[in-house]
Amino acid sequence: MAKYEKNLQGDFDLILKNIEQGIINGSASASFEAGSDYNENGIRCAVRVYERYSMIGGNRVSLNITLIGNGNNLFISGITSGGSQAVLFKINTFGEESFLDCLREIIENN
């Protein structure tokens, strides 16, 4: 498991759109699996789940993204899983880190 979290300022819809496009366009094997949106009293929350094939690990890796917004004050959390092949402990998490780097680059370059 790898995790990236950050407080940021910006337009919720624009950042969410950039994330959605960036993740799908960032890998030929990336797919959107599911999503959920919530809005209550100006507080917004969007959850997105993506998967992609990891050549390094020879398996699929998931990326779960949560974007929370209150006006232009935003918080993003991205957590990956599934990149290990071991039964009892985690080895070879390079695929998870690589998938998370896609999100990190989108946010840092936004």
VMD Tcl script that builds the backbone (N, CA, C; Angstrom):
set m [mol new atoms 330]
animate dup $m
set s [atomselect $m all]
$s set {name element resname resid chain x y z} {
  {N N MET 1 A 0.845 -1.172 0.000}
  {CA C MET 1 A 0.000 0.000 0.000}
  {C C MET 1 A 0.891 1.236 0.000}
  {N N ALA 2 A 0.524 2.190 -0.826}
  {CA C ALA 2 A 1.187 3.486 -0.860}
  {C C ALA 2 A 0.120 4.549 -0.714}
  {N N LYS 3 A 0.500 5.692 -0.110}
  {CA C LYS 3 A -0.492 6.731 0.153}
  {C C LYS 3 A 0.086 8.105 -0.156}
  {N N TYR 4 A -0.779 8.971 -0.718}
  {CA C TYR 4 A -0.431 10.369 -0.997}
  {C C TYR 4 A -1.598 11.227 -0.528}
  {N N GLU 5 A -1.303 12.243 0.290}
  {CA C GLU 5 A -2.339 13.150 0.759}
  {C C GLU 5 A -1.824 14.581 0.697}
  {N N LYS 6 A -2.753 15.498 0.417}
  {CA C LYS 6 A -2.338 16.892 0.309}
  {C C LYS 6 A -3.532 17.822 0.467}
  {N N ASN 7 A -3.323 18.921 1.177}
  {CA C ASN 7 A -4.261 20.037 1.213}
  {C C ASN 7 A -3.910 20.950 0.044}
  {N N LEU 8 A -4.919 21.462 -0.654}
  {CA C LEU 8 A -4.666 22.344 -1.774}
  {C C LEU 8 A -5.810 23.318 -1.960}
  {N N GLN 9 A -5.591 24.289 -2.803}
  {CA C GLN 9 A -6.586 25.290 -3.159}
  {C C GLN 9 A -6.926 25.118 -4.630}
  {N N GLY 10 A -8.201 25.297 -4.975}
  {CA C GLY 10 A -8.552 25.224 -6.381}
  {C C GLY 10 A -10.018 24.949 -6.606}
  {N N ASP 11 A -10.355 24.790 -7.869}
  {CA C ASP 11 A -11.717 24.507 -8.288}
  {C C ASP 11 A -11.962 22.996 -8.223}
  {N N PHE 12 A -12.888 22.575 -7.386}
  {CA C PHE 12 A -13.173 21.158 -7.155}
  {C C PHE 12 A -13.435 20.423 -8.467}
  {N N ASP 13 A -14.342 20.971 -9.285}
  {CA C ASP 13 A -14.725 20.293 -10.532}
  {C C ASP 13 A -13.561 20.188 -11.506}
  {N N LEU 14 A -12.771 21.238 -11.619}
  {CA C LEU 14 A -11.637 21.229 -12.537}
  {C C LEU 14 A -10.577 20.227 -12.100}
  {N N ILE 15 A -10.280 20.209 -10.829}
  {CA C ILE 15 A -9.271 19.268 -10.329}
  {C C ILE 15 A -9.764 17.837 -10.488}
  {N N LEU 16 A -11.030 17.581 -10.179}
  {CA C LEU 16 A -11.576 16.241 -10.343}
  {C C LEU 16 A -11.515 15.806 -11.811}
  {N N LYS 17 A -11.856 16.700 -12.711}
  {CA C LYS 17 A -11.791 16.399 -14.140}
  {C C LYS 17 A -10.355 16.095 -14.571}
  {N N ASN 18 A -9.396 16.892 -14.087}
  {CA C ASN 18 A -7.991 16.656 -14.419}
  {C C ASN 18 A -7.506 15.308 -13.892}
  {N N ILE 19 A -7.958 14.938 -12.707}
  {CA C ILE 19 A -7.595 13.638 -12.139}
  {C C ILE 19 A -8.167 12.518 -12.998}
  {N N GLU 20 A -9.462 12.605 -13.289}
  {CA C GLU 20 A -10.123 11.553 -14.067}
  {C C GLU 20 A -9.461 11.369 -15.430}
  {N N GLN 21 A -9.198 12.463 -16.132}
  {CA C GLN 21 A -8.567 12.365 -17.449}
  {C C GLN 21 A -7.117 11.917 -17.347}
  {N N GLY 22 A -6.402 12.454 -16.375}
  {CA C GLY 22 A -4.980 12.133 -16.219}
  {C C GLY 22 A -4.726 10.679 -15.882}
  {N N ILE 23 A -5.546 10.094 -15.033}
  {CA C ILE 23 A -5.362 8.692 -14.656}
  {C C ILE 23 A -5.659 7.783 -15.849}
  {N N ILE 24 A -6.772 8.011 -16.523}
  {CA C ILE 24 A -7.145 7.166 -17.661}
  {C C ILE 24 A -6.154 7.324 -18.812}
  {N N ASN 25 A -5.732 8.560 -19.085}
  {CA C ASN 25 A -4.800 8.800 -20.187}
  {C C ASN 25 A -3.354 8.462 -19.824}
  {N N GLY 26 A -3.086 8.240 -18.537}
  {CA C GLY 26 A -1.723 7.975 -18.086}
  {C C GLY 26 A -1.259 6.553 -18.287}
  {N N SER 27 A -2.171 5.648 -18.639}
  {CA C SER 27 A -1.799 4.246 -18.808}
  {C C SER 27 A -2.787 3.577 -19.760}
  {N N ALA 28 A -2.255 2.794 -20.676}
  {CA C ALA 28 A -3.116 2.096 -21.640}
  {C C ALA 28 A -4.034 1.091 -20.957}
  {N N SER 29 A -3.637 0.581 -19.793}
  {CA C SER 29 A -4.442 -0.442 -19.128}
  {C C SER 29 A -5.297 0.115 -17.991}
  {N N ALA 30 A -5.249 1.428 -17.748}
  {CA C ALA 30 A -6.026 2.023 -16.653}
  {C C ALA 30 A -7.515 2.001 -16.977}
  {N N SER 31 A -8.307 1.688 -15.963}
  {CA C SER 31 A -9.758 1.664 -16.134}
  {C C SER 31 A -10.433 2.273 -14.903}
  {N N PHE 32 A -11.552 2.937 -15.150}
  {CA C PHE 32 A -12.388 3.457 -14.080}
  {C C PHE 32 A -13.265 2.315 -13.593}
  {N N GLU 33 A -13.244 2.043 -12.293}
  {CA C GLU 33 A -14.004 0.921 -11.736}
  {C C GLU 33 A -15.304 1.364 -11.081}
  {N N ALA 34 A -15.256 2.431 -10.294}
  {CA C ALA 34 A -16.457 2.900 -9.605}
  {C C ALA 34 A -16.205 4.286 -9.040}
  {N N GLY 35 A -17.304 4.983 -8.733}
  {CA C GLY 35 A -17.185 6.306 -8.154}
  {C C GLY 35 A -18.411 6.653 -7.335}
  {N N SER 36 A -18.251 7.650 -6.485}
  {CA C SER 36 A -19.345 8.114 -5.650}
  {C C SER 36 A -19.160 9.603 -5.409}
  {N N ASP 37 A -20.269 10.337 -5.406}
  {CA C ASP 37 A -20.235 11.778 -5.159}
  {C C ASP 37 A -21.216 12.121 -4.046}
  {N N TYR 38 A -20.816 13.065 -3.196}
  {CA C TYR 38 A -21.661 13.496 -2.100}
  {C C TYR 38 A -21.522 15.007 -1.951}
  {N N ASN 39 A -22.635 15.698 -1.662}
  {CA C ASN 39 A -22.637 17.144 -1.476}
  {C C ASN 39 A -23.646 17.477 -0.383}
  {N N GLU 40 A -23.176 18.118 0.670}
  {CA C GLU 40 A -24.050 18.478 1.788}
  {C C GLU 40 A -23.580 19.812 2.368}
  {N N ASN 41 A -24.452 20.802 2.315}
  {CA C ASN 41 A -24.150 22.124 2.885}
  {C C ASN 41 A -22.833 22.701 2.371}
  {N N GLY 42 A -22.566 22.521 1.102}
  {CA C GLY 42 A -21.364 23.087 0.494}
  {C C GLY 42 A -20.113 22.248 0.641}
  {N N ILE 43 A -20.188 21.169 1.383}
  {CA C ILE 43 A -19.055 20.249 1.511}
  {C C ILE 43 A -19.226 19.168 0.455}
  {N N ARG 44 A -18.220 18.988 -0.368}
  {CA C ARG 44 A -18.293 18.006 -1.450}
  {C C ARG 44 A -17.271 16.901 -1.230}
  {N N CYS 45 A -17.644 15.716 -1.655}
  {CA C CYS 45 A -16.754 14.565 -1.568}
  {C C CYS 45 A -16.929 13.720 -2.824}
  {N N ALA 46 A -15.816 13.411 -3.480}
  {CA C ALA 46 A -15.831 12.534 -4.646}
  {C C ALA 46 A -14.851 11.396 -4.381}
  {N N VAL 47 A -15.321 10.174 -4.567}
  {CA C VAL 47 A -14.483 8.986 -4.413}
  {C C VAL 47 A -14.398 8.322 -5.775}
  {N N ARG 48 A -13.183 7.960 -6.191}
  {CA C ARG 48 A -12.960 7.292 -7.465}
  {C C ARG 48 A -12.044 6.103 -7.248}
  {N N VAL 49 A -12.339 5.010 -7.948}
  {CA C VAL 49 A -11.501 3.811 -7.886}
  {C C VAL 49 A -11.077 3.456 -9.306}
  {N N TYR 50 A -9.774 3.301 -9.478}
  {CA C TYR 50 A -9.190 2.941 -10.770}
  {C C TYR 50 A -8.339 1.690 -10.611}
  {N N GLU 51 A -8.151 0.986 -11.716}
  {CA C GLU 51 A -7.236 -0.149 -11.749}
  {C C GLU 51 A -6.366 -0.041 -12.988}
  {N N ARG 52 A -5.209 -0.649 -12.905}
  {CA C ARG 52 A -4.366 -0.790 -14.086}
  {C C ARG 52 A -3.464 -1.997 -13.904}
  {N N TYR 53 A -2.963 -2.480 -15.015}
  {CA C TYR 53 A -2.041 -3.608 -14.993}
  {C C TYR 53 A -0.644 -3.092 -14.686}
  {N N SER 54 A 0.047 -3.779 -13.793}
  {CA C SER 54 A 1.422 -3.436 -13.443}
  {C C SER 54 A 2.365 -4.430 -14.104}
  {N N MET 55 A 3.099 -3.955 -15.093}
  {CA C MET 55 A 4.066 -4.822 -15.785}
  {C C MET 55 A 5.130 -5.322 -14.807}
  {N N ILE 56 A 5.542 -4.463 -13.900}
  {CA C ILE 56 A 6.597 -4.828 -12.948}
  {C C ILE 56 A 6.138 -5.964 -12.048}
  {N N GLY 57 A 4.930 -5.859 -11.532}
  {CA C GLY 57 A 4.421 -6.870 -10.607}
  {C C GLY 57 A 3.692 -8.006 -11.283}
  {N N GLY 58 A 3.320 -7.819 -12.540}
  {CA C GLY 58 A 2.580 -8.858 -13.247}
  {C C GLY 58 A 1.173 -9.057 -12.700}
  {N N ASN 59 A 0.575 -7.969 -12.187}
  {CA C ASN 59 A -0.770 -8.065 -11.615}
  {C C ASN 59 A -1.479 -6.719 -11.763}
  {N N ARG 60 A -2.722 -6.660 -11.302}
  {CA C ARG 60 A -3.470 -5.406 -11.348}
  {C C ARG 60 A -3.323 -4.672 -10.018}
  {N N VAL 61 A -3.292 -3.355 -10.120}
  {CA C VAL 61 A -3.129 -2.486 -8.965}
  {C C VAL 61 A -4.327 -1.534 -8.935}
  {N N SER 62 A -4.862 -1.270 -7.760}
  {CA C SER 62 A -5.973 -0.333 -7.650}
  {C C SER 62 A -5.501 0.984 -7.038}
  {N N LEU 63 A -6.169 2.063 -7.431}
  {CA C LEU 63 A -5.914 3.393 -6.888}
  {C C LEU 63 A -7.255 3.967 -6.454}
  {N N ASN 64 A -7.373 4.250 -5.181}
  {CA C ASN 64 A -8.586 4.831 -4.610}
  {C C ASN 64 A -8.311 6.294 -4.290}
  {N N ILE 65 A -9.124 7.179 -4.837}
  {CA C ILE 65 A -8.924 8.616 -4.669}
  {C C ILE 65 A -10.148 9.214 -3.997}
  {N N THR 66 A -9.907 10.026 -2.977}
  {CA C THR 66 A -10.968 10.781 -2.319}
  {C C THR 66 A -10.605 12.255 -2.389}
  {N N LEU 67 A -11.500 13.054 -2.953}
  {CA C LEU 67 A -11.323 14.499 -3.027}
  {C C LEU 67 A -12.446 15.133 -2.206}
  {N N ILE 68 A -12.061 15.949 -1.219}
  {CA C ILE 68 A -13.020 16.632 -0.357}
  {C C ILE 68 A -12.846 18.129 -0.549}
  {N N GLY 69 A -13.954 18.844 -0.663}
  {CA C GLY 69 A -13.871 20.280 -0.880}
  {C C GLY 69 A -14.870 21.076 -0.080}
  {N N ASN 70 A -14.414 22.216 0.389}
  {CA C ASN 70 A -15.249 23.217 1.040}
  {C C ASN 70 A -14.896 24.534 0.368}
  {N N GLY 71 A -15.657 24.903 -0.650}
  {CA C GLY 71 A -15.271 26.045 -1.469}
  {C C GLY 71 A -14.005 25.699 -2.241}
  {N N ASN 72 A -13.009 26.575 -2.146}
  {CA C ASN 72 A -11.727 26.322 -2.815}
  {C C ASN 72 A -10.723 25.582 -1.933}
  {N N ASN 73 A -11.095 25.293 -0.692}
  {CA C ASN 73 A -10.225 24.523 0.202}
  {C C ASN 73 A -10.464 23.044 -0.049}
  {N N LEU 74 A -9.432 22.362 -0.512}
  {CA C LEU 74 A -9.566 20.960 -0.902}
  {C C LEU 74 A -8.581 20.083 -0.152}
  {N N PHE 75 A -8.934 18.811 -0.060}
  {CA C PHE 75 A -8.050 17.783 0.483}
  {C C PHE 75 A -8.158 16.571 -0.416}
  {N N ILE 76 A -7.016 16.024 -0.797}
  {CA C ILE 76 A -6.997 14.825 -1.639}
  {C C ILE 76 A -6.244 13.712 -0.918}
  {N N SER 77 A -6.786 12.513 -1.054}
  {CA C SER 77 A -6.137 11.322 -0.523}
  {C C SER 77 A -6.146 10.255 -1.608}
  {N N GLY 78 A -4.991 9.698 -1.907}
  {CA C GLY 78 A -4.879 8.607 -2.864}
  {C C GLY 78 A -4.192 7.428 -2.207}
  {N N ILE 79 A -4.793 6.250 -2.311}
  {CA C ILE 79 A -4.241 5.049 -1.698}
  {C C ILE 79 A -4.262 3.929 -2.733}
  {N N THR 80 A -3.124 3.275 -2.910}
  {CA C THR 80 A -3.034 2.159 -3.841}
  {C C THR 80 A -2.983 0.842 -3.077}
  {N N SER 81 A -3.367 -0.231 -3.762}
  {CA C SER 81 A -3.262 -1.569 -3.171}
  {C C SER 81 A -3.223 -2.600 -4.283}
  {N N GLY 82 A -2.805 -3.801 -3.921}
  {CA C GLY 82 A -2.839 -4.913 -4.854}
  {C C GLY 82 A -1.558 -5.163 -5.601}
  {N N GLY 83 A -0.493 -4.460 -5.291}
  {CA C GLY 83 A 0.726 -4.595 -6.072}
  {C C GLY 83 A 1.688 -5.662 -5.608}
  {N N SER 84 A 1.331 -6.435 -4.609}
  {CA C SER 84 A 2.245 -7.441 -4.089}
  {C C SER 84 A 1.833 -8.837 -4.534}
  {N N GLN 85 A 2.817 -9.711 -4.668}
  {CA C GLN 85 A 2.550 -11.086 -5.070}
  {C C GLN 85 A 2.742 -12.084 -3.929}
  {N N ALA 86 A 3.198 -11.627 -2.805}
  {CA C ALA 86 A 3.486 -12.531 -1.691}
  {C C ALA 86 A 2.204 -12.944 -0.966}
  {N N VAL 87 A 2.268 -14.093 -0.301}
  {CA C VAL 87 A 1.113 -14.608 0.425}
  {C C VAL 87 A 1.061 -14.046 1.845}
  {N N LEU 88 A 2.186 -14.011 2.538}
  {CA C LEU 88 A 2.191 -13.629 3.943}
  {C C LEU 88 A 2.694 -12.217 4.211}
  {N N PHE 89 A 3.427 -11.627 3.296}
  {CA C PHE 89 A 3.945 -10.284 3.501}
  {C C PHE 89 A 4.074 -9.603 2.145}
  {N N LYS 90 A 4.224 -8.281 2.173}
  {CA C LYS 90 A 4.241 -7.528 0.921}
  {C C LYS 90 A 5.662 -7.417 0.371}
  {N N ILE 91 A 5.801 -7.784 -0.891}
  {CA C ILE 91 A 7.044 -7.549 -1.623}
  {C C ILE 91 A 6.674 -6.938 -2.971}
  {N N ASN 92 A 7.614 -6.265 -3.578}
  {CA C ASN 92 A 7.421 -5.693 -4.904}
  {C C ASN 92 A 6.204 -4.778 -4.967}
  {N N THR 93 A 6.304 -3.646 -4.300}
  {CA C THR 93 A 5.227 -2.658 -4.328}
  {C C THR 93 A 5.523 -1.541 -5.333}
  {N N PHE 94 A 6.423 -1.796 -6.274}
  {CA C PHE 94 A 6.790 -0.786 -7.268}
  {C C PHE 94 A 5.584 -0.364 -8.107}
  {N N GLY 95 A 4.720 -1.311 -8.443}
  {CA C GLY 95 A 3.543 -1.000 -9.241}
  {C C GLY 95 A 2.607 -0.040 -8.531}
  {N N GLU 96 A 2.469 -0.212 -7.217}
  {CA C GLU 96 A 1.627 0.681 -6.428}
  {C C GLU 96 A 2.207 2.096 -6.428}
  {N N GLU 97 A 3.498 2.200 -6.174}
  {CA C GLU 97 A 4.149 3.514 -6.147}
  {C C GLU 97 A 4.056 4.199 -7.504}
  {N N SER 98 A 4.237 3.442 -8.560}
  {CA C SER 98 A 4.177 3.997 -9.911}
  {C C SER 98 A 2.782 4.540 -10.227}
  {N N PHE 99 A 1.742 3.801 -9.841}
  {CA C PHE 99 A 0.367 4.247 -10.073}
  {C C PHE 99 A 0.081 5.512 -9.270}
  {N N LEU 100 A 0.550 5.535 -8.039}
  {CA C LEU 100 A 0.344 6.700 -7.186}
  {C C LEU 100 A 1.091 7.917 -7.730}
  {N N ASP 101 A 2.236 7.693 -8.371}
  {CA C ASP 101 A 2.988 8.798 -8.975}
  {C C ASP 101 A 2.162 9.521 -10.037}
  {N N CYS 102 A 1.280 8.804 -10.731}
  {CA C CYS 102 A 0.394 9.448 -11.719}
  {C C CYS 102 A -0.462 10.505 -11.037}
  {N N LEU 103 A -1.081 10.156 -9.910}
  {CA C LEU 103 A -1.905 11.105 -9.166}
  {C C LEU 103 A -1.054 12.251 -8.652}
  {N N ARG 104 A 0.100 11.930 -8.089}
  {CA C ARG 104 A 0.989 12.947 -7.523}
  {C C ARG 104 A 1.359 13.988 -8.597}
  {N N GLU 105 A 1.694 13.531 -9.785}
  {CA C GLU 105 A 2.068 14.444 -10.862}
  {C C GLU 105 A 0.899 15.327 -11.290}
  {N N ILE 106 A -0.291 14.754 -11.363}
  {CA C ILE 106 A -1.476 15.535 -11.735}
  {C C ILE 106 A -1.706 16.652 -10.733}
  {N N ILE 107 A -1.629 16.342 -9.457}
  {CA C ILE 107 A -1.887 17.334 -8.417}
  {C C ILE 107 A -0.767 18.367 -8.341}
  {N N GLU 108 A 0.471 17.930 -8.393}
  {CA C GLU 108 A 1.601 18.846 -8.272}
  {C C GLU 108 A 1.703 19.776 -9.481}
  {N N ASN 109 A 1.240 19.350 -10.645}
  {CA C ASN 109 A 1.303 20.165 -11.856}
  {C C ASN 109 A 0.014 20.921 -12.145}
  {N N ASN 110 A -0.954 20.844 -11.237}
  {CA C ASN 110 A -2.255 21.479 -11.437}
  {C C ASN 110 A -2.210 22.961 -11.155}
}
mol reanalyze $m
mol bondsrecalc $m
mol representation Tube
mol addrep $m
